Each structure stands twice: as structure tokens, then as C-alpha cells.
């Protein structure tokens, strides 16, 4: 059986290259889907630089996505979609990434994670009060 395959590939060397190409493309897709590139908590994603723009002053600054999420996680209570990141110069919470859709998705994901943690603790908030 092996000899027949070897003879067939020797007669048609282009077919061997096609098979090798298909295997290479297939392994690339397997790597991409298995590497966690869609994971919002992957190192690659959290180390991306995000440009933040203040809606009040128009000032821009950069931070990593991980820093942005850390700043949001350190807030008390649920995160408000309409309350942005703190502008380092004015101290007001008016900074947003350029993509409003991405901002809303991040706030929603972090709020869902926070709510799931509250539910796992039996409905108790960080202050020990019962959830109403």
C-alpha cells in the first residue's frame, strides 16, 4: 500500500505539494482557533495598547487594555456604561476608547463577571450586606 502511494506521488509531484499545502493551511487554522485568540483575557489582548479620548477636552492618552480593565474592576458596585475612565489631568471620568461598541462590550462583560461573583457568594456584596 505504501509503495503504491509512493509511486503515485512520484508520478505526480505537484500532488505532494498540494497535500503539503493543505496540511499547512489546516495546521494554521487549528493553531489560530486553539491559541485562544478570541479570549478576552489572553495576554496578547490585555497587552494591546488602547487610545483613550476625553469627550470633554479632546485630549488623548494611551494605556494597555489590561490597565483599562483593572481601573474598571477597582470601582465599587456595578460599572456604569456612561462613566468613562478618569482623565489624569482633570480627574473627571470622561475618557473612552475610540470604539464605543468595544467599550460597551467590556463594561457588560465585567459587570456580568461581577454579578456572577456576587451570586456565588450567596447574594452578599463586598460590604457584607444582603443583595436586594
MIMARNU-739775 format. One record per residue (C-alpha): residue number from 1; x, y, z. Coordinates in Angstrom, 2 decimals. Example, Ala and Ser with C-alpha at 12.3 -4.5 7.8 and 13.67 -1.06 7.14 Angstrom:
BEGIN
- pos, x, y, z
- 1, 12.30, -4.50, 7.80
- 2, 13.67, -1.06, 7.14
end
This chain:
BEGIN
- pos, x, y, z
- 1, 0.00, 0.00, 0.00
- 2, 2.79, 2.41, 0.94
- 3, 4.64, 1.57, -2.27
- 4, 1.57, 2.38, -4.37
- 5, 1.19, 5.78, -2.67
- 6, 4.91, 6.49, -3.15
- 7, 4.72, 5.55, -6.85
- 8, 1.63, 7.71, -7.34
- 9, 3.31, 10.75, -5.75
- 10, 6.49, 10.14, -7.79
- 11, 4.41, 10.23, -10.97
- 12, 2.60, 13.44, -9.87
- 13, 4.93, 15.53, -7.67
- 14, 2.55, 18.53, -7.75
- 15, 0.04, 16.44, -5.83
- 16, 2.52, 16.07, -2.97
- 17, 2.84, 19.86, -2.81
- 18, -0.94, 20.23, -2.78
- 19, -1.23, 17.76, 0.11
- 20, 1.57, 19.55, 1.98
- 21, -0.17, 22.90, 1.39
- 22, -3.49, 21.60, 2.67
- 23, -1.80, 20.22, 5.79
- 24, -0.01, 23.54, 6.34
- 25, -3.20, 25.61, 5.97
- 26, -5.11, 23.19, 8.19
- 27, -2.48, 23.36, 10.91
- 28, -2.52, 27.17, 10.74
- 29, -6.27, 27.26, 11.35
- 30, -6.03, 24.71, 14.16
- 31, -3.32, 26.85, 15.79
- 32, -5.39, 30.05, 15.46
- 33, -8.52, 28.52, 16.93
- 34, -6.71, 26.67, 19.70
- 35, -4.42, 29.54, 20.72
- 36, -7.18, 31.46, 22.50
- 37, -7.02, 34.46, 20.17
- 38, -10.70, 35.13, 20.89
- 39, -10.20, 35.01, 24.65
- 40, -10.79, 38.46, 26.19
- 41, -8.36, 37.57, 29.00
- 42, -5.47, 36.40, 26.80
- 43, -2.08, 38.00, 27.38
- 44, -1.98, 39.25, 23.80
- 45, -5.33, 41.01, 24.13
- 46, -4.68, 42.50, 27.57
- 47, -1.31, 43.88, 26.44
- 48, -2.77, 45.72, 23.42
- 49, -2.42, 49.49, 23.54
- 50, -5.75, 51.35, 23.61
- 51, -6.08, 55.05, 22.81
- 52, -8.43, 56.84, 25.20
- 53, -10.03, 60.16, 24.30
- 54, -11.58, 62.60, 26.75
- 55, -15.01, 63.68, 25.49
- 56, -14.75, 66.93, 27.44
- 57, -11.30, 68.22, 26.43
- 58, -10.50, 66.08, 23.35
- 59, -7.22, 65.07, 25.00
- 60, -5.88, 61.59, 24.16
- 61, -3.69, 59.17, 26.07
- 62, -2.72, 55.52, 25.75
- 63, -2.86, 52.61, 28.15
- 64, -2.90, 48.86, 27.83
- 65, -6.24, 47.09, 27.73
- 66, -5.23, 45.33, 30.94
- 67, -4.71, 48.68, 32.72
- 68, -8.08, 49.89, 31.44
- 69, -9.86, 46.78, 32.73
- 70, -8.01, 46.94, 36.06
- 71, -9.15, 50.52, 36.54
- 72, -12.73, 49.45, 35.85
- 73, -12.51, 46.41, 38.16
- 74, -11.32, 48.59, 41.05
- 75, -14.55, 50.59, 41.06
- 76, -17.19, 49.97, 43.69
- 77, -20.51, 48.49, 42.57
- 78, -21.57, 47.89, 39.03
- 79, -19.72, 49.75, 36.29
- 80, -21.76, 52.42, 34.54
- 81, -21.51, 52.48, 30.74
- 82, -21.82, 56.28, 30.76
- 83, -18.97, 56.80, 33.23
- 84, -15.63, 56.63, 31.42
- 85, -12.05, 56.36, 32.56
- 86, -10.54, 59.05, 34.73
- 87, -8.74, 61.79, 32.83
- 88, -5.31, 62.07, 34.51
- 89, -5.27, 65.88, 34.16
- 90, -8.84, 66.84, 35.06
- 91, -9.73, 63.93, 37.37
- 92, -13.14, 63.59, 35.68
- 93, -14.42, 60.27, 34.38
- 94, -14.73, 61.36, 30.75
- 95, -12.24, 59.14, 28.89
- 96, -13.43, 56.49, 26.47
- 97, -11.72, 54.25, 23.91
- 98, -12.44, 55.20, 20.30
- 99, -14.67, 52.15, 19.80
- 100, -17.89, 52.72, 21.75
- 101, -19.06, 49.20, 20.88
- 102, -15.91, 47.71, 22.38
- 103, -16.32, 49.90, 25.49
- 104, -19.92, 48.72, 25.96
- 105, -18.93, 45.07, 25.48
- 106, -16.11, 45.42, 28.04
- 107, -18.40, 47.07, 30.62
- 108, -21.06, 44.41, 30.04
- 109, -18.54, 41.53, 30.37
- 110, -17.03, 42.94, 33.57
- 111, -20.47, 43.59, 35.09
- 112, -21.57, 40.04, 34.26
- 113, -18.42, 38.65, 35.90
- 114, -19.02, 40.85, 38.96
- 115, -22.67, 39.74, 39.19
- 116, -21.66, 36.08, 38.87
- 117, -19.19, 36.53, 41.74
- 118, -21.92, 38.14, 43.88
- 119, -24.30, 35.29, 43.08
- 120, -21.66, 32.69, 44.02
- 121, -21.23, 34.38, 47.41
- 122, -24.92, 33.92, 48.05
- 123, -26.04, 37.41, 47.06
- 124, -23.81, 39.22, 49.52
- 125, -21.96, 42.31, 48.32
- 126, -18.43, 43.17, 49.38
- 127, -19.69, 45.06, 52.43
- 128, -21.47, 42.01, 53.80
- 129, -24.94, 43.41, 53.10
- 130, -27.62, 41.27, 51.53
- 131, -28.43, 41.92, 47.89
- 132, -31.87, 43.48, 47.49
end
